């Protein structure tokens, strides 16, 4: 359950980073905004299919 929530938090943080990067024109934050949702999705799937704690 913790991994799923952490994954959702990463996805939301990634969307926020992407929005900030578009408004401020920051390249490094733009890259992070694209990476965080993918990593968050991986955590959420791993937490869903992983062993229960």
N, CA, C and O of each residue as an XYZ file, in Angstrom:
212
protein
N       0.819     -1.194      0.000
C       0.000      0.000      0.000
C       0.868      1.265      0.000
O       0.532      2.265     -0.635
N       1.986      1.197      0.724
C       2.865      2.368      0.782
C       3.497      2.660     -0.571
O       3.666      3.820     -0.947
N       3.846      1.605     -1.299
C       4.449      1.810     -2.616
C       3.442      2.407     -3.589
O       3.806      3.230     -4.429
N       2.191      2.005     -3.485
C       1.163      2.553     -4.367
C       0.979      4.042     -4.096
O       0.908      4.845     -5.027
N       0.901      4.409     -2.814
C       0.739      5.820     -2.462
C       1.961      6.642     -2.856
O       1.830      7.779     -3.310
N       3.147      6.065     -2.683
C       4.364      6.759     -3.099
C       4.383      6.955     -4.614
O       4.811      8.001     -5.102
N       3.922      5.953     -5.350
C       3.845      6.066     -6.799
C       2.880      7.155     -7.236
O       3.170      7.918     -8.158
N       1.737      7.225     -6.577
C       0.759      8.277     -6.896
C       1.340      9.647     -6.579
O       1.141     10.595     -7.339
N       2.059      9.763     -5.462
C       2.686     11.040     -5.107
C       3.729     11.440     -6.149
O       3.827     12.614     -6.507
N       4.502     10.483     -6.635
C       5.489     10.793     -7.673
C       4.822     11.228     -8.976
O       5.310     12.130     -9.657
N       3.722     10.594     -9.314
C       3.011     10.975    -10.531
C       2.504     12.411    -10.422
O       2.670     13.202    -11.350
N       1.890     12.746     -9.298
C       1.382     14.107     -9.105
C       2.513     15.130     -9.061
O       2.386     16.225     -9.609
N       3.617     14.776     -8.410
C       4.765     15.675     -8.361
C       5.355     15.873     -9.756
O       5.810     16.967    -10.091
N       5.346     14.829    -10.559
C       5.832     14.946    -11.923
C       4.972     15.881    -12.763
O       5.492     16.667    -13.555
N       3.643     15.794    -12.588
C       2.760     16.713    -13.304
C       3.018     18.153    -12.877
O       3.021     19.063    -13.706
N       3.235     18.356    -11.571
C       3.525     19.698    -11.080
C       4.843     20.215    -11.648
O       4.926     21.367    -12.075
N       5.873     19.371    -11.655
C       7.176     19.768    -12.216
C       7.047     20.116    -13.691
O       7.642     21.086    -14.160
N       6.270     19.324    -14.420
C       6.085     19.597    -15.843
C       5.385     20.939    -16.056
O       5.755     21.702    -16.949
N       4.374     21.224    -15.234
C       3.660     22.499    -15.345
C       4.587     23.675    -15.044
O       4.566     24.679    -15.757
N       5.395     23.558    -13.997
C       6.331     24.620    -13.640
C       7.368     24.808    -14.738
O       7.735     25.937    -15.064
N       7.835     23.713    -15.304
C       8.864     23.832    -16.344
C       8.325     24.501    -17.600
O       9.052     25.231    -18.274
N       7.072     24.260    -17.917
C       6.482     24.913    -19.086
C       6.320     26.405    -18.833
O       6.584     27.219    -19.718
N       5.889     26.765    -17.632
C       5.687     28.188    -17.316
C       7.016     28.938    -17.196
O       7.123     30.082    -17.639
N       8.029     28.301    -16.601
C       9.292     28.989    -16.336
C      10.360     28.716    -17.396
O      11.416     29.349    -17.383
N      10.097     27.785    -18.311
C      11.063     27.436    -19.358
C      12.365     26.870    -18.789
O      13.452     27.257    -19.220
N      12.257     25.957    -17.824
C      13.416     25.309    -17.219
C      13.547     23.916    -17.809
O      12.639     23.093    -17.685
N      14.672     23.654    -18.446
C      14.857     22.378    -19.134
C      15.019     21.212    -18.167
O      14.415     20.159    -18.373
N      15.821     21.377    -17.113
C      16.079     20.258    -16.203
C      14.797     19.847    -15.475
O      14.574     18.659    -15.241
N      13.972     20.799    -15.124
C      12.708     20.472    -14.458
C      11.746     19.842    -15.456
O      10.911     19.018    -15.080
N      11.854     20.214    -16.697
C      11.044     19.604    -17.746
C      11.374     18.118    -17.884
O      10.481     17.282    -18.021
N      12.655     17.806    -17.847
C      13.075     16.406    -17.923
C      12.603     15.641    -16.697
O      12.117     14.517    -16.819
N      12.740     16.237    -15.513
C      12.255     15.592    -14.296
C      10.737     15.419    -14.323
O      10.211     14.418    -13.837
N      10.045     16.390    -14.888
C       8.594     16.294    -15.006
C       8.151     15.172    -15.931
O       7.035     14.669    -15.806
N       9.001     14.782    -16.842
C       8.691     13.636    -17.695
C       9.097     12.313    -17.054
O       8.470     11.285    -17.309
N      10.133     12.329    -16.232
C      10.631     11.100    -15.613
C       9.819     10.669    -14.389
O       9.545      9.482    -14.216
N       9.434     11.622    -13.545
C       8.752     11.273    -12.292
C       7.443     10.505    -12.490
O       7.204      9.552    -11.749
N       6.587     10.866    -13.442
C       5.383     10.048    -13.615
C       5.669      8.618    -14.057
O       4.953      7.697    -13.663
N       6.695      8.419    -14.863
C       7.046      7.067    -15.294
C       7.555      6.252    -14.112
O       7.180      5.092    -13.945
N       8.409      6.860    -13.293
C       8.914      6.174    -12.101
C       7.771      5.919    -11.122
O       7.700      4.851    -10.513
N       6.885      6.887    -10.973
C       5.736      6.709    -10.085
C       4.811      5.603    -10.548
O       4.272      4.854     -9.733
N       4.629      5.499    -11.845
C       3.801      4.417    -12.385
C       4.445      3.065    -12.118
O       3.754      2.093    -11.813
N       5.757      3.001    -12.232
C       6.462      1.752    -11.934
C       6.321      1.378    -10.460
O       6.118      0.209    -10.133
N       6.429      2.369     -9.568
C       6.241      2.087     -8.137
C       4.824      1.629     -7.848
O       4.625      0.695     -7.071
N       3.836      2.269     -8.460
C       2.448      1.901     -8.209
C       2.152      0.485     -8.711
O       1.468     -0.280     -8.030
N       2.652      0.137     -9.873
C       2.436     -1.213    -10.395
C       3.165     -2.234     -9.545
O       2.627     -3.303     -9.258
N       4.388     -1.913     -9.138
C       5.150     -2.818     -8.281
C       4.437     -3.003     -6.930
O       4.397     -4.115     -6.404
N       3.890     -1.953     -6.382
C       3.167     -2.064     -5.127
C       1.868     -2.824     -5.259
O       1.431     -3.476     -4.310
N       1.244     -2.749     -6.419
C      -0.017     -3.464     -6.651
C       0.224     -4.955     -6.820
O      -0.527     -5.773     -6.290
N       1.274     -5.310     -7.559
C       1.547     -6.717     -7.839
C       2.548     -7.336     -6.851
O       2.743     -8.552     -6.841
N       3.171     -6.503     -6.031
C       4.174     -7.002     -5.101
C       3.539     -7.717     -3.922
O       2.317     -7.822     -3.821
N       4.377     -8.199     -3.048
C       3.911     -8.890     -1.858
C       3.266     -7.901     -0.907
O       3.690     -6.748     -0.827
N       2.246     -8.340     -0.186
C       1.615     -7.510      0.825
C       2.479     -7.415      2.071
O       3.129     -8.384      2.466
N       2.481     -6.246      2.682
C       3.321     -6.071      3.873
C       2.516     -6.270      5.122
O       3.051     -6.163      6.226
